[in-house]
Amino acid sequence: MKAINQTHGNCKDSVFVGAADSLSYAPNTEGLSYVSVKGDIGQSTLDNAFDDGLVFDPKRTRLNRGNFAVPGKGQTPDYCHMPYIAGLKGDGSGAKEIYVSCKLARCPDCYRLWVDNEVYQNAVLLEAYSLVSGSRPFRAVGSIPADMEITLKDLRNKRRSMKDRLKRQGITAIFSLDHPFRIKNSVKGAIKDILAIRRADNSEVASGALWEFLLNEANLEAINEQLGTEFPSWRHCVDLSPHTHFLLFDDCGGYQKITGDKDIFIKKLTKPNVLLESVKDVVKHMKYLFTHCEILVNAGKCRSKPSGVSGGLYNFNPSEYLTDDELQRVKESVLEVLNENRTKPLIELKDGTLGYSGEPDEDNLIDDGYLPLSEFVPYSAIEAEAIDAWIAHVPNEDNKIYCEYLINRYRAILSDDTIPQKMRRLFTRDLMKPPDSFVIERCTNIAEAMQK
């Protein structure tokens, strides 16, 4: 069996084509962290340390600012935006290279796409439900006292209680989105002075501008100068004040206070500028909410999703109530709002999520004349024979050897359970240099699109 020897980085690989058990893969997981916050200081300087330094306990540990982040204020996974081989040319003469996009909420590079995806999925759901029910959603906010010391279990119980109370008030369908922070009053005033937007009659616009300004790290110096402070991070400009934003269906009698007691208060928002009378109103409001929603971090193995639905929205499938044309019009109306002022529009991919138009992805490989690598993973003897026949008919001998090397390496990666699922790819950095006759079509850089 022919061997390929290639110097790669500081080590020399020796791989025998066809011998899958001789392949090894050691992905660089150094630096992977799902709790750290890039550019911020440790949480121990933010609030009191966890109870006597104990490991996070959802039933005992008192929550503080260090337990939460907002989209874009976490660490980028080390595999994000790395190029990988996604497919082989039909005649074996080359390969297609595209970029990984982690699409994680915490990622400073991908959070915008995560936000857009969340807005798209939920806005389509709400607009479809509105069309079926014949009613428009309205807004409400549920709060607990800002000075209350609570555990994660306490917080979840109170949020569950909010939803139960809403249902008892006649609310039939609920969308909820959790927020962990409120901007300090002094910081609000400083930002309003800087931006000259003291508009008491238009608080929604002002709130969006406040958060957008605060989460831009370049503006921290201006805030400190205005206040005469030395805040090292945006975290020092906010208070831990968990609250939940609701989009609700079926009015509850027109009262502004939906329900309230000493520890839970839910208020209906009724000012004309906060009504959700159109698709644009819903999309714009959701975009504002998702940009600073709750991401639970520094909480051990505890996980949470910031948004959720209940009541009539739970298990609501628009395709069961709307025709294909009606549902498509709803999707197009939401996308039209999301794509306002974009130079590179968002499009819906085959899996129902959003991506940037014009960027290569695994959905359009076949249209470009490439075979996805997944096609080279046999699930039967017949498929294995077909793959062997394809390799055998690659005209160029060097390309044939390299194609077989890529296929075997890819199979070895997929069969290695020690490799995280999102890293089971043929990353270009880990591969031997191809022969001159093997052409790799490089993908374009998506960084510019991610900033839009």
ChimeraX attribute file (.defattr): number of C-alpha atoms within 10 A of each C-alpha:
attribute: neighborCount
match mode: 1-to-1
recipient: residues
	/A:1	7
	/A:2	9
	/A:3	12
	/A:4	14
	/A:5	12
	/A:6	15
	/A:7	11
	/A:8	13
	/A:9	10
	/A:10	6
	/A:11	8
	/A:12	11
	/A:13	16
	/A:14	14
	/A:15	19
	/A:16	19
	/A:17	21
	/A:18	18
	/A:19	14
	/A:20	17
	/A:21	10
	/A:22	13
	/A:23	19
	/A:24	13
	/A:25	15
	/A:26	9
	/A:27	16
	/A:28	11
	/A:29	13
	/A:30	8
	/A:31	10
	/A:32	13
	/A:33	13
	/A:34	15
	/A:35	19
	/A:36	20
	/A:37	21
	/A:38	14
	/A:39	13
	/A:40	14
	/A:41	14
	/A:42	11
	/A:43	18
	/A:44	12
	/A:45	9
	/A:46	14
	/A:47	12
	/A:48	15
	/A:49	16
	/A:50	19
	/A:51	13
	/A:52	8
	/A:53	9
	/A:54	10
	/A:55	12
	/A:56	19
	/A:57	17
	/A:58	19
	/A:59	11
	/A:60	15
	/A:61	21
	/A:62	20
	/A:63	23
	/A:64	21
	/A:65	21
	/A:66	25
	/A:67	21
	/A:68	22
	/A:69	25
	/A:70	21
	/A:71	22
	/A:72	24
	/A:73	23
	/A:74	24
	/A:75	21
	/A:76	25
	/A:77	19
	/A:78	16
	/A:79	20
	/A:80	18
	/A:81	18
	/A:82	15
	/A:83	22
	/A:84	22
	/A:85	22
	/A:86	21
	/A:87	24
	/A:88	25
	/A:89	21
	/A:90	16
	/A:91	17
	/A:92	23
	/A:93	19
	/A:94	21
	/A:95	25
	/A:96	26
	/A:97	24
	/A:98	25
	/A:99	22
	/A:100	18
	/A:101	19
	/A:102	21
	/A:103	17
	/A:104	21
	/A:105	27
	/A:106	27
	/A:107	24
	/A:108	17
	/A:109	23
	/A:110	22
	/A:111	24
	/A:112	24
	/A:113	25
	/A:114	24
	/A:115	23
	/A:116	22
	/A:117	20
	/A:118	18
	/A:119	25
	/A:120	24
	/A:121	15
	/A:122	19
	/A:123	25
	/A:124	24
	/A:125	21
	/A:126	28
	/A:127	24
	/A:128	23
	/A:129	23
	/A:130	14
	/A:131	17
	/A:132	12
	/A:133	12
	/A:134	10
	/A:135	14
	/A:136	21
	/A:137	23
	/A:138	19
	/A:139	19
	/A:140	19
	/A:141	19
	/A:142	23
	/A:143	19
	/A:144	20
	/A:145	13
	/A:146	14
	/A:147	9
	/A:148	12
	/A:149	12
	/A:150	17
	/A:151	17
	/A:152	20
	/A:153	14
	/A:154	16
	/A:155	17
	/A:156	14
	/A:157	11
	/A:158	17
	/A:159	20
	/A:160	11
	/A:161	13
	/A:162	21
	/A:163	22
	/A:164	14
	/A:165	17
	/A:166	19
	/A:167	16
	/A:168	12
	/A:169	15
	/A:170	13
	/A:171	18
	/A:172	17
	/A:173	21
	/A:174	22
	/A:175	24
	/A:176	20
	/A:177	20
	/A:178	23
	/A:179	23
	/A:180	23
	/A:181	22
	/A:182	17
	/A:183	20
	/A:184	14
	/A:185	12
	/A:186	13
	/A:187	19
	/A:188	21
	/A:189	19
	/A:190	19
	/A:191	24
	/A:192	18
	/A:193	13
	/A:194	14
	/A:195	13
	/A:196	10
	/A:197	16
	/A:198	15
	/A:199	11
	/A:200	8
	/A:201	11
	/A:202	14
	/A:203	15
	/A:204	15
	/A:205	15
	/A:206	19
	/A:207	15
	/A:208	16
	/A:209	16
	/A:210	20
	/A:211	18
	/A:212	14
	/A:213	18
	/A:214	21
	/A:215	20
	/A:216	10
	/A:217	12
	/A:218	10
	/A:219	14
	/A:220	19
	/A:221	16
	/A:222	13
	/A:223	25
	/A:224	16
	/A:225	11
	/A:226	15
	/A:227	15
	/A:228	10
	/A:229	10
	/A:230	12
	/A:231	14
	/A:232	15
	/A:233	17
	/A:234	18
	/A:235	21
	/A:236	15
	/A:237	21
	/A:238	19
	/A:239	17
	/A:240	21
	/A:241	18
	/A:242	20
	/A:243	24
	/A:244	22
	/A:245	21
	/A:246	25
	/A:247	22
	/A:248	24
	/A:249	25
	/A:250	17
	/A:251	17
	/A:252	18
	/A:253	9
	/A:254	9
	/A:255	12
	/A:256	13
	/A:257	13
	/A:258	19
	/A:259	17
	/A:260	15
	/A:261	8
	/A:262	7
	/A:263	11
	/A:264	17
	/A:265	17
	/A:266	24
	/A:267	18
	/A:268	21
	/A:269	16
	/A:270	14
	/A:271	10
	/A:272	10
	/A:273	13
	/A:274	17
	/A:275	16
	/A:276	18
	/A:277	13
	/A:278	11
	/A:279	19
	/A:280	17
	/A:281	15
	/A:282	27
	/A:283	26
	/A:284	16
	/A:285	21
	/A:286	21
	/A:287	20
	/A:288	20
	/A:289	19
	/A:290	24
	/A:291	22
	/A:292	23
	/A:293	24
	/A:294	26
	/A:295	23
	/A:296	21
	/A:297	22
	/A:298	17
	/A:299	18
	/A:300	13
	/A:301	9
	/A:302	12
	/A:303	10
	/A:304	10
	/A:305	11
	/A:306	16
	/A:307	18
	/A:308	14
	/A:309	21
	/A:310	16
	/A:311	17
	/A:312	15
	/A:313	19
	/A:314	12
	/A:315	9
	/A:316	16
	/A:317	12
	/A:318	20
	/A:319	12
	/A:320	8
	/A:321	14
	/A:322	16
	/A:323	11
	/A:324	12
	/A:325	9
	/A:326	15
	/A:327	19
	/A:328	14
	/A:329	14
	/A:330	21
	/A:331	19
	/A:332	15
	/A:333	17
	/A:334	23
	/A:335	23
	/A:336	15
	/A:337	16
	/A:338	20
	/A:339	15
	/A:340	9
	/A:341	9
	/A:342	10
	/A:343	10
	/A:344	16
	/A:345	18
	/A:346	21
	/A:347	16
	/A:348	16
	/A:349	15
	/A:350	10
	/A:351	7
	/A:352	11
	/A:353	16
	/A:354	20
	/A:355	22
	/A:356	17
	/A:357	15
	/A:358	12
	/A:359	15
	/A:360	19
	/A:361	18
	/A:362	17
	/A:363	11
	/A:364	15
	/A:365	18
	/A:366	14
	/A:367	8
	/A:368	11
	/A:369	15
	/A:370	20
	/A:371	22
	/A:372	20
	/A:373	21
	/A:374	12
	/A:375	13
	/A:376	22
	/A:377	15
	/A:378	14
	/A:379	9
	/A:380	9
	/A:381	9
	/A:382	10
	/A:383	14
	/A:384	14
	/A:385	12
	/A:386	14
	/A:387	17
	/A:388	13
	/A:389	11
	/A:390	15
	/A:391	19
	/A:392	13
	/A:393	12
	/A:394	17
	/A:395	12
	/A:396	13
	/A:397	12
	/A:398	15
	/A:399	22
	/A:400	19
	/A:401	22
	/A:402	22
	/A:403	23
	/A:404	21
	/A:405	22
	/A:406	22
	/A:407	23
	/A:408	21
	/A:409	25
	/A:410	23
	/A:411	20
	/A:412	18
	/A:413	23
	/A:414	17
	/A:415	11
	/A:416	13
	/A:417	9
	/A:418	12
	/A:419	16
	/A:420	11
	/A:421	11
	/A:422	10
	/A:423	17
	/A:424	19
	/A:425	21
	/A:426	23
	/A:427	20
	/A:428	14
	/A:429	12
	/A:430	15
	/A:431	16
	/A:432	20
	/A:433	13
	/A:434	17
	/A:435	12
	/A:436	9
	/A:437	12
	/A:438	19
	/A:439	15
	/A:440	17
	/A:441	13
	/A:442	15
	/A:443	15
	/A:444	13
	/A:445	13
	/A:446	18
	/A:447	11
	/A:448	8
	/A:449	18
	/A:450	16
	/A:451	10
	/A:452	13
